[in-house]
Amino acid sequence: MRRLSFICGLSITLYAALFCLLLDRPLSLGQVRTEMDAKLGAAAAIDGPKLVVLAGSNGTFSHRCETIAPIVGRPCVNGGAAVGIGVDYLFARWKAVLRPDDIVYLPLEEAHFRTSAQAARLGPDAAIMARHDWTTLAALMPDRWIAALFAFDLRAAAMSAFEMAIHARSTHDPRANTLNAWGD
C-alpha cells in the first residue's frame, strides 16, 4: 500500500511539475494573457472615473471604446477577453484597477450563462493561472485550485509542445501590439 501511495503521489507531482512549470501555450493562451495585461495597464494609467467593458470575445470584437468614450464623456477601456474566461477570474484581475466611481459594463455572451460551473472552471483561465498567475488563483475559491491543476490532458501536452516549438523558432508574432490605447 505504501508503494502504491508513493507512486500515485509521484505521478501527481510529475504531472503538476510538467504542466505548472514546464509546458506552456505561448501562442494561444499567451496572447490572451498579454492582451489582458495590456488592458489592465491601460486602465491603471487612467486617473479618474472610467468605463470598463468586461466581457468575453464579444467585448473585444463588437465594442469599441474608441467610439464609446466620446459618447459617455469619460475614458473607456475595453477589457474584453476570450470566450470561456471565467467571470470570477476577470473580476479578480480587474479588482486592483477599478475605483468606486468607475462604471463596469458587462455584456456577457450567452456562453457565460449556459456553461456549467464545472466546465467554466476548466476554461482557458485555468491553464493560464496554473502556469503563470498563481497570485490570482490563490485569491479564488479552492475548487478553482483543483480545477486549474487538473485542467490538462494529453491534447494539452501535445499542443503545448507544438506551440512552444513554433514560438521558439518564430521571431515575431503578427498579433503582437494590435491593441489601441482603449484596448480595442
Order of alpha helices (4+ residues) and beta strands (2+ residues): alpha-alpha-beta-alpha-alpha-beta-alpha-beta-alpha-alpha-alpha-alpha-alpha-alpha
